[in-house]
Amino acid sequence: MTDRTSVLAEALGGASLLARGFVLVFTRRRLFLLGALPPLITSVIFLALLITEIGNLDRVIPHYPAWIRVLIGIGAVGGSMLIMVLVFTAVTLAIGGPAYEKISDLVERELGAAPREVEEPMVRSVPRSIRQSIGLLLASLAGALAFALLGLVPILGQTVIPVLSAGFGSWMLIIELIATPFQRRGLLRIADRRSAMARRRARTLGFAVPTFLLMAIPFISVLAFPAAAAGATMLARDLLRSDP
């Protein structure tokens, strides 16, 4: 098998995990409804914010020529979408934490060899989770700002930059989604997740990119989120299985 074929097989294998996640949660209606409620709440809030931003662009963009205003508008909306998907994920995981832990537990039990959960005192876990969430948010804000500015570059900003932005957003999204199965095994650092993802980059992106794109569509994310939580647990098991 050539390297190119191997990379493609890994990427398709990652994408299949999302499909398996959909099958798993859709065949358990009560669990799906429980997992879909938090993203429904956050979708309504974030869609209202996005509509408000788009409606007020004319007020915040100076009276430049029309083509400059269009570029600035595309950059602003694109950067906001990136931030919204990542913040949407963090808020939804915070609201629906118990539901997604239950989905993750179900995946672990169905696939077998479920780990013995490593207990962490709440006085440590809560501050750590807050620190990590803030760190990821700041990194996401910096990335979104950079991509928004690059989006103003003619041609490049409307072709290459959206692809790179989606790749960055996808990577940051999965760092959040695989937190539960990693923490269950006592792997508490973001660095643990990043290094495992880097070792199987094609598989990670194969799962991450379609997940990110679905999360970027208002209300489709309601259907995708429970499946993404299930698929992320499967992905985490794959990543940790290949861990030296």
TORVEX-662252 format. One record per residue (C-alpha): residue number from 1; residue in one letter; x, y, z. Coordinates in Angstrom, 2 decimals, m for minus. Layout:
REM residues N
@n->NUM	res->A	x->X	y->Y	z->Z
...
This chain:
REM residues 244
@n->1	res->M	x->0.00	y->0.00	z->0.00
@n->2	res->T	x->1.44	y->3.36	z->m1.02
@n->3	res->D	x->1.71	y->6.26	z->1.41
@n->4	res->R	x->m1.00	y->8.16	z->m0.47
@n->5	res->T	x->m3.37	y->5.19	z->m0.34
@n->6	res->S	x->m2.60	y->4.69	z->3.34
@n->7	res->V	x->m3.38	y->8.34	z->4.13
@n->8	res->L	x->m6.66	y->8.14	z->2.20
@n->9	res->A	x->m7.62	y->4.93	z->4.00
@n->10	res->E	x->m6.89	y->6.57	z->7.35
@n->11	res->A	x->m8.95	y->9.65	z->6.45
@n->12	res->L	x->m11.89	y->7.53	z->5.30
@n->13	res->G	x->m11.57	y->5.46	z->8.45
@n->14	res->G	x->m11.85	y->8.66	z->10.49
@n->15	res->A	x->m14.92	y->9.79	z->8.54
@n->16	res->S	x->m16.54	y->6.38	z->9.10
@n->17	res->L	x->m16.36	y->6.96	z->12.86
@n->18	res->L	x->m18.77	y->9.87	z->12.52
@n->19	res->A	x->m21.17	y->7.66	z->10.52
@n->20	res->R	x->m20.91	y->4.98	z->13.21
@n->21	res->G	x->m21.65	y->7.64	z->15.81
@n->22	res->F	x->m24.85	y->8.60	z->13.97
@n->23	res->V	x->m25.96	y->4.95	z->13.82
@n->24	res->L	x->m25.27	y->4.43	z->17.52
@n->25	res->V	x->m27.19	y->7.45	z->18.83
@n->26	res->F	x->m30.05	y->7.27	z->16.32
@n->27	res->T	x->m30.84	y->3.71	z->17.37
@n->28	res->R	x->m31.19	y->4.90	z->20.97
@n->29	res->R	x->m33.84	y->7.58	z->20.66
@n->30	res->R	x->m33.97	y->8.62	z->24.31
@n->31	res->L	x->m30.21	y->9.04	z->24.49
@n->32	res->F	x->m30.21	y->10.99	z->21.22
@n->33	res->L	x->m32.90	y->13.38	z->22.47
@n->34	res->L	x->m30.97	y->13.89	z->25.69
@n->35	res->G	x->m27.80	y->14.69	z->23.71
@n->36	res->A	x->m29.62	y->16.94	z->21.20
@n->37	res->L	x->m31.22	y->19.29	z->23.74
@n->38	res->P	x->m28.05	y->21.23	z->24.78
@n->39	res->P	x->m26.98	y->22.03	z->21.17
@n->40	res->L	x->m30.55	y->23.07	z->20.37
@n->41	res->I	x->m30.41	y->25.69	z->23.14
@n->42	res->T	x->m26.98	y->26.97	z->22.10
@n->43	res->S	x->m27.92	y->26.94	z->18.39
@n->44	res->V	x->m30.82	y->29.34	z->19.01
@n->45	res->I	x->m28.56	y->31.70	z->20.99
@n->46	res->F	x->m25.66	y->31.62	z->18.51
@n->47	res->L	x->m27.87	y->31.97	z->15.43
@n->48	res->A	x->m29.43	y->35.08	z->16.95
@n->49	res->L	x->m25.95	y->36.50	z->17.61
@n->50	res->L	x->m24.81	y->35.75	z->14.04
@n->51	res->I	x->m27.92	y->37.35	z->12.51
@n->52	res->T	x->m27.38	y->40.41	z->14.71
@n->53	res->E	x->m23.75	y->40.68	z->13.57
@n->54	res->I	x->m24.63	y->40.39	z->9.87
@n->55	res->G	x->m27.45	y->42.92	z->10.28
@n->56	res->N	x->m25.12	y->45.46	z->11.87
@n->57	res->L	x->m22.14	y->45.10	z->9.53
@n->58	res->D	x->m23.09	y->48.28	z->7.64
@n->59	res->R	x->m22.89	y->50.27	z->10.87
@n->60	res->V	x->m19.44	y->49.02	z->11.89
@n->61	res->I	x->m17.78	y->48.92	z->8.45
@n->62	res->P	x->m16.63	y->52.38	z->7.33
@n->63	res->H	x->m17.80	y->53.77	z->4.01
@n->64	res->Y	x->m15.11	y->52.18	z->1.89
@n->65	res->P	x->m15.71	y->51.17	z->m1.75
@n->66	res->A	x->m18.20	y->48.32	z->m2.08
@n->67	res->W	x->m15.61	y->45.64	z->m2.95
@n->68	res->I	x->m13.55	y->46.43	z->0.18
@n->69	res->R	x->m16.65	y->46.30	z->2.35
@n->70	res->V	x->m17.55	y->42.91	z->0.88
@n->71	res->L	x->m14.08	y->41.54	z->1.67
@n->72	res->I	x->m14.20	y->42.90	z->5.22
@n->73	res->G	x->m17.68	y->41.43	z->5.65
@n->74	res->I	x->m16.58	y->37.99	z->4.43
@n->75	res->G	x->m13.58	y->38.07	z->6.75
@n->76	res->A	x->m15.67	y->39.17	z->9.75
@n->77	res->V	x->m18.39	y->36.58	z->9.20
@n->78	res->G	x->m15.84	y->33.83	z->8.46
@n->79	res->G	x->m13.86	y->34.59	z->11.61
@n->80	res->S	x->m17.06	y->34.71	z->13.64
@n->81	res->M	x->m18.19	y->31.34	z->12.29
@n->82	res->L	x->m14.88	y->29.77	z->13.34
@n->83	res->I	x->m15.16	y->31.19	z->16.84
@n->84	res->M	x->m18.85	y->30.34	z->17.09
@n->85	res->V	x->m18.32	y->26.66	z->16.26
@n->86	res->L	x->m15.54	y->26.33	z->18.85
@n->87	res->V	x->m17.32	y->28.35	z->21.56
@n->88	res->F	x->m20.57	y->26.57	z->20.66
@n->89	res->T	x->m18.83	y->23.25	z->21.31
@n->90	res->A	x->m17.39	y->24.37	z->24.65
@n->91	res->V	x->m20.73	y->25.79	z->25.84
@n->92	res->T	x->m22.69	y->22.74	z->24.66
@n->93	res->L	x->m20.26	y->20.35	z->26.39
@n->94	res->A	x->m20.57	y->22.40	z->29.57
@n->95	res->I	x->m24.39	y->22.38	z->29.46
@n->96	res->G	x->m24.78	y->18.75	z->28.40
@n->97	res->G	x->m21.74	y->17.24	z->30.11
@n->98	res->P	x->m23.60	y->14.37	z->31.84
@n->99	res->A	x->m25.42	y->13.42	z->28.61
@n->100	res->Y	x->m22.20	y->13.26	z->26.58
@n->101	res->E	x->m20.41	y->11.33	z->29.33
@n->102	res->K	x->m23.27	y->8.82	z->29.17
@n->103	res->I	x->m22.92	y->8.56	z->25.38
@n->104	res->S	x->m19.16	y->8.10	z->25.77
@n->105	res->D	x->m19.67	y->5.42	z->28.44
@n->106	res->L	x->m22.08	y->3.58	z->26.13
@n->107	res->V	x->m19.50	y->3.54	z->23.34
@n->108	res->E	x->m16.82	y->2.25	z->25.71
@n->109	res->R	x->m19.06	y->m0.57	z->26.94
@n->110	res->E	x->m20.23	y->m1.53	z->23.44
@n->111	res->L	x->m16.71	y->m1.71	z->22.06
@n->112	res->G	x->m15.40	y->m3.60	z->25.08
@n->113	res->A	x->m12.24	y->m3.26	z->27.15
@n->114	res->A	x->m13.64	y->m0.16	z->28.84
@n->115	res->P	x->m11.01	y->1.43	z->31.05
@n->116	res->R	x->m11.24	y->1.65	z->34.79
@n->117	res->E	x->m12.00	y->5.31	z->35.26
@n->118	res->V	x->m9.35	y->7.40	z->37.01
@n->119	res->E	x->m11.01	y->9.54	z->39.67
@n->120	res->E	x->m9.93	y->13.17	z->40.02
@n->121	res->P	x->m11.09	y->15.29	z->42.98
@n->122	res->M	x->m13.53	y->18.02	z->41.96
@n->123	res->V	x->m11.35	y->20.69	z->43.58
@n->124	res->R	x->m8.72	y->19.83	z->40.96
@n->125	res->S	x->m10.89	y->18.89	z->37.97
@n->126	res->V	x->m13.02	y->22.07	z->37.89
@n->127	res->P	x->m10.12	y->24.60	z->37.95
@n->128	res->R	x->m8.21	y->22.47	z->35.43
@n->129	res->S	x->m11.20	y->22.32	z->33.07
@n->130	res->I	x->m11.70	y->26.08	z->33.34
@n->131	res->R	x->m7.99	y->26.76	z->32.64
@n->132	res->Q	x->m7.99	y->24.44	z->29.64
@n->133	res->S	x->m11.21	y->25.91	z->28.23
@n->134	res->I	x->m9.85	y->29.44	z->28.54
@n->135	res->G	x->m6.55	y->28.39	z->26.92
@n->136	res->L	x->m8.34	y->26.75	z->23.99
@n->137	res->L	x->m10.63	y->29.75	z->23.60
@n->138	res->L	x->m7.70	y->32.20	z->23.51
@n->139	res->A	x->m5.87	y->30.04	z->20.95
@n->140	res->S	x->m9.06	y->29.86	z->18.89
@n->141	res->L	x->m9.55	y->33.64	z->19.07
@n->142	res->A	x->m5.97	y->34.23	z->17.91
@n->143	res->G	x->m6.43	y->31.79	z->15.02
@n->144	res->A	x->m9.79	y->33.27	z->14.03
@n->145	res->L	x->m8.36	y->36.80	z->14.03
@n->146	res->A	x->m5.42	y->35.72	z->11.87
@n->147	res->F	x->m7.67	y->33.92	z->9.37
@n->148	res->A	x->m10.13	y->36.84	z->9.32
@n->149	res->L	x->m7.31	y->39.23	z->8.39
@n->150	res->L	x->m5.91	y->36.82	z->5.78
@n->151	res->G	x->m9.43	y->36.51	z->4.39
@n->152	res->L	x->m9.16	y->40.13	z->3.25
@n->153	res->V	x->m6.41	y->39.21	z->0.76
@n->154	res->P	x->m8.01	y->39.07	z->m2.72
@n->155	res->I	x->m8.28	y->35.58	z->m4.27
@n->156	res->L	x->m6.17	y->33.94	z->m1.54
@n->157	res->G	x->m8.69	y->35.01	z->1.08
@n->158	res->Q	x->m11.59	y->33.46	z->m0.82
@n->159	res->T	x->m9.88	y->30.17	z->m1.79
@n->160	res->V	x->m6.97	y->28.91	z->0.32
@n->161	res->I	x->m7.72	y->30.68	z->3.60
@n->162	res->P	x->m11.22	y->29.18	z->4.12
@n->163	res->V	x->m9.70	y->25.69	z->3.70
@n->164	res->L	x->m6.93	y->26.42	z->6.21
@n->165	res->S	x->m9.45	y->28.00	z->8.58
@n->166	res->A	x->m11.67	y->24.90	z->8.44
@n->167	res->G	x->m8.63	y->22.69	z->9.08
@n->168	res->F	x->m7.61	y->24.78	z->12.11
@n->169	res->G	x->m11.17	y->24.84	z->13.46
@n->170	res->S	x->m11.53	y->21.09	z->12.95
@n->171	res->W	x->m8.33	y->20.38	z->14.88
@n->172	res->M	x->m9.33	y->22.63	z->17.80
@n->173	res->L	x->m12.81	y->21.10	z->17.85
@n->174	res->I	x->m11.52	y->17.55	z->18.29
@n->175	res->I	x->m9.18	y->18.60	z->21.10
@n->176	res->E	x->m12.36	y->19.47	z->22.99
@n->177	res->L	x->m14.47	y->16.49	z->21.90
@n->178	res->I	x->m11.98	y->13.78	z->22.88
@n->179	res->A	x->m11.38	y->15.24	z->26.36
@n->180	res->T	x->m13.76	y->12.87	z->28.18
@n->181	res->P	x->m12.29	y->9.52	z->27.01
@n->182	res->F	x->m8.75	y->10.82	z->27.58
@n->183	res->Q	x->m9.53	y->12.09	z->31.07
@n->184	res->R	x->m11.23	y->8.80	z->31.88
@n->185	res->R	x->m7.82	y->7.19	z->31.38
@n->186	res->G	x->m5.99	y->9.73	z->33.52
@n->187	res->L	x->m4.62	y->11.67	z->30.52
@n->188	res->L	x->m5.53	y->15.13	z->31.75
@n->189	res->R	x->m3.31	y->17.45	z->29.70
@n->190	res->I	x->m4.23	y->19.03	z->26.38
@n->191	res->A	x->m0.71	y->18.04	z->25.26
@n->192	res->D	x->m1.69	y->14.37	z->25.68
@n->193	res->R	x->m4.55	y->14.81	z->23.22
@n->194	res->R	x->m2.52	y->16.87	z->20.74
@n->195	res->S	x->0.35	y->14.40	z->20.57
@n->196	res->A	x->m2.01	y->11.43	z->20.09
@n->197	res->M	x->m3.85	y->13.32	z->17.33
@n->198	res->A	x->m0.58	y->14.23	z->15.62
@n->199	res->R	x->0.50	y->10.59	z->15.44
@n->200	res->R	x->m2.60	y->9.75	z->13.39
@n->201	res->R	x->m3.21	y->13.09	z->11.75
@n->202	res->A	x->m5.06	y->11.75	z->8.68
@n->203	res->R	x->m7.51	y->9.72	z->10.75
@n->204	res->T	x->m8.08	y->12.64	z->13.09
@n->205	res->L	x->m8.78	y->15.10	z->10.25
@n->206	res->G	x->m10.92	y->12.52	z->8.44
@n->207	res->F	x->m13.23	y->12.62	z->11.45
@n->208	res->A	x->m12.68	y->16.26	z->12.38
@n->209	res->V	x->m13.37	y->18.07	z->9.09
@n->210	res->P	x->m16.87	y->16.68	z->8.34
@n->211	res->T	x->m17.73	y->17.08	z->12.02
@n->212	res->F	x->m16.65	y->20.74	z->11.97
@n->213	res->L	x->m18.58	y->21.45	z->8.76
@n->214	res->L	x->m21.76	y->19.93	z->10.19
@n->215	res->M	x->m21.31	y->21.91	z->13.41
@n->216	res->A	x->m21.08	y->25.12	z->11.35
@n->217	res->I	x->m24.63	y->24.66	z->10.01
@n->218	res->P	x->m27.24	y->26.01	z->12.46
@n->219	res->F	x->m29.59	y->23.30	z->13.75
@n->220	res->I	x->m27.85	y->20.56	z->11.72
@n->221	res->S	x->m25.39	y->20.73	z->14.60
@n->222	res->V	x->m28.25	y->19.64	z->16.88
@n->223	res->L	x->m28.34	y->16.30	z->15.05
@n->224	res->A	x->m24.58	y->16.08	z->14.68
@n->225	res->F	x->m23.50	y->16.78	z->18.24
@n->226	res->P	x->m24.60	y->13.51	z->19.91
@n->227	res->A	x->m23.11	y->11.54	z->17.00
@n->228	res->A	x->m19.88	y->13.56	z->17.24
@n->229	res->A	x->m19.62	y->12.75	z->20.96
@n->230	res->A	x->m19.96	y->9.04	z->20.19
@n->231	res->G	x->m17.57	y->9.18	z->17.23
@n->232	res->A	x->m15.00	y->11.16	z->19.24
@n->233	res->T	x->m14.89	y->8.38	z->21.83
@n->234	res->M	x->m14.24	y->5.84	z->19.06
@n->235	res->L	x->m11.54	y->8.11	z->17.65
@n->236	res->A	x->m9.91	y->8.48	z->21.07
@n->237	res->R	x->m9.76	y->4.69	z->21.44
@n->238	res->D	x->m8.11	y->4.42	z->18.02
@n->239	res->L	x->m5.58	y->7.13	z->18.87
@n->240	res->L	x->m4.71	y->5.59	z->22.22
@n->241	res->R	x->m4.46	y->2.10	z->20.74
@n->242	res->S	x->m1.65	y->3.36	z->18.50
@n->243	res->D	x->0.04	y->5.20	z->21.39
@n->244	res->P	x->3.50	y->3.81	z->22.00
